[in-house]
């Protein structure tokens, strides 16, 4: 029998029978017949050529296509650090801001200097230094970030950057080869050439339960056993064709390193969020006007057969579609809903104005509704600027329903600058309900009360955060 050649997992392997001509004879004849080598060449020469060819696997080719577009990010930020002393029991501890350095990965999305990475990589960045594969360093500007999807866009003043081919995650097969490219510990290695790890697609459509310190929604994620280590965050995940199918984002680990449980954001979501950030500077998120049972109802799926609707906002999209509370959502746009994460995953990838076709169960039987998504009420509400660092909106029933707030009156902090957040402790999403002893009924009152305060005068802001009421004592310098 003639030897046979098989392509297994991107590796070229020759298999020969025990009987018949000596190994390599057939390959020599075939090579001579195709005029690849001179007839006088030895079998060793042919064998070496075939071995050399077998080294250039699909993984090697894919890494060569993607590698030139991978960049390293050096982030410098400042964080508040409390200065402890013997009088802390009596006085609020003083704080100082210390420089903290961190590193991550990104890849070129557009040739005109647009780079995509994870939001958690650039969170709080004061400076961003981008190291390109040609070993040059340029300053980057944060164009926009979206904590919900953990995606951020950085712009650099460069043109003609190499852009990797973008594929699709919708046809990924469990078990197919993928590679992760990134720059783990690049500050220790002294060069910017990306490292490559290989593995397979372990699963698709993975929803990760949020934790207390995790602002992002990691939904419909690609799971892979390709090693993703510290510093890899923001790098591309590519298939064996050399097409980017995801953005490496997170790992499950007990010791800080890879244990074969890595996750990547689907490239379709990356492109949609990037388009919004490039066009608007922020992401327009859809509003459906209905709330569903959350994490506490995760175990109810088998008994309920779906996701229970807990609230429908008056005159919201769901209300206009004829829906009411206590129904059970079964499907959304053809996707089976097992828990609230499935429902959030559907919304996360929709544009404002997109329709959602719902199948849901009521005491009267199975119903179908078609609702048209709208802008979030807090986005479309009138904004009031306060002290050049805060934007607040008045709490309305729609805003209260959108954010799941306890407070029915007050002013929601819609946007806050990093400087104001660090100096006051106030965050986006907080609801100001009182200044000193004066209850706040709307956004304009917040502006009026703060502007009446004198320099050096202490004051107290009472606010709601994550369903809890607290306060902060401040004074204007």
Secondary structure, 3 states (H helix, E strand, C coil): CCCEEEEECCEEEEECCCCCCCCCHHHHHHHHHCCCCCCCCCHHHHHHHHHHHHHCCHHHHHHHHHHCCEEEEEEEEEEEEEECCCCCCCCCCEEEEEEEEEEEEEEEEECCCEEEECHHHHCCEEEEEEECCCCCEEEEEEEEEECCCCEEEEEECCCCCCCCCECCCCCCCCCCEEEEEECCCHHHHCCCCCEEEEEEEEEEEECCCCCCCCCCCCCCEEEECCCCCCCCCCCEEEECCCCEEEEEEEECCCCCCCCCCEEEEEHHHHHHHHHHHHHHCCCCCEECCEEECCHHHHHHHHHHCCEEEEEECCCCHHHHCCCCCCCEEEEECCEECCCHHHHHHHHHCCCCCCEEEEEEEECCEEEEEEEECEECHHHHCCCEEECCCEEEEECCHHHHHHHCCCCCCCEEEEEECHHHHHHHCCCCCCEEEEECCEECCCHHHHHHHHHCCCCCCEEEEEEEECCEEEEEEEECC
